[in-house]
Amino acid sequence: MALTYLDHAATSPLLLEVIDAMHVAEEEFFANASALHTPGHSAMNAIEKARKSLARLIGSDPDEIIFTSGASESNNTVIRTFEGHMIETSPLEHHSILEAAREYGGNKLPKLYSYMLANNETGEILDIAEVVARAKKDAFVDWPGMFDKKNDWGRPLVTLKKGGYIHSDLTQALGKIPIDVKALGLDYATMSAHKIGGPLGVGALYVRKGVPFKPLIIGGNQENKRRGGTYNVVGIVGFGAAVDKILETQSWIKYDTEVRGLRDELAEQILARIPGSSLNTNITSGASLPHILNVSFRAAEGESIQLYLDAEGIIVSTGSACAAGDTKPSHVLMAKTGDAEVAHSSIRFSFGLDNDSRDIDRVMAVLPEIVNRLQQMSTITYDNSL
């Protein structure tokens, strides 16, 4: 059975260019990139090529990019840098932000603002400019090392400054919309390879020059002592190949036209043909990422819909893949709606550049009957003739 894959927001299939680049890396860049010999230099050169490509994509300098194992590590690195300090975030954030902020946040200043550029479940695009404006109004004491300076009486010399630090998780937005971290006013930014057709287990963190930073993983000189551990050369090369594909094709243009058109067509058909359906994604142009559509189906449980679609070879999700197996309703939809039924009955369709109108036809050939069957079985009283 051929698959209709509509779960790109969880993981996108490896691009052919990425597979080819990683095969070359396995053969040619096998050495430890930290070694001083020629094979080591070759491996490091491949890493630096990928670093330059990613920096070009997001508008940063190459030395502001740190390679990590993925977005969760990158998020934790930023939060741990501000351990004991004030961390402002949103209930819509990824668990790797929310749980880390609960664990390590405190009351000291300066303050970190951490808001994702676009939500992974609904696709909602945040007004980062508003966050930056608020951060600039904050007052805080000079840090780190703010107690190192002393006045004439031997007391700590504390300098009052204006501004907070801003971090944004760009994981879902990367490659889908144009991104310039300098123009956005970001101090830190998080990225992951497997959302753009790159390999699993590799990501990156943008750290603006001059901002506070504390390594999460210590014990090595890699990444200028900012992230210890032997380099994942093959993974980083694959990440770079995926980024190069984005740069070459300017993929955000196709996402904004063709992919957005597919997403909107599916939304229109669902609303027209399936009673009790409602959108959790604002499909107004510019309000959300072009490839994500989150829909709720009244009196039909989301995981059941997912399983029935899976049996038909149609792959979707009920929200964040990182929360799979958690029986609690989506924390994102609960925060937005406060309605557990809406959250439990939601499905996320997420498109990639390989999808076309035939995928919509396949979904709509089976989805109305699946939802109707579940609504008839539901203990929730519901008249699906309305």
Beta strands, then each sheet from edge to edge (+ up, - down):
strand 1: 4-5
strand 2: 65-68
strand 3: 85-88
strand 4: 108-114
strand 5: 139-141
strand 6: 160-162
strand 7: 165-169
strand 8: 188-192
strand 9: 203-207
strand 10: 277-279
strand 11: 292-297
strand 12: 314-315
strand 13: 346-350
sheet 1: 1+ 12+
sheet 2: 2+ 9- 8+ 7+ 4+ 3+
sheet 3: 5+ 6-
sheet 4: 10+ 11- 13+
end
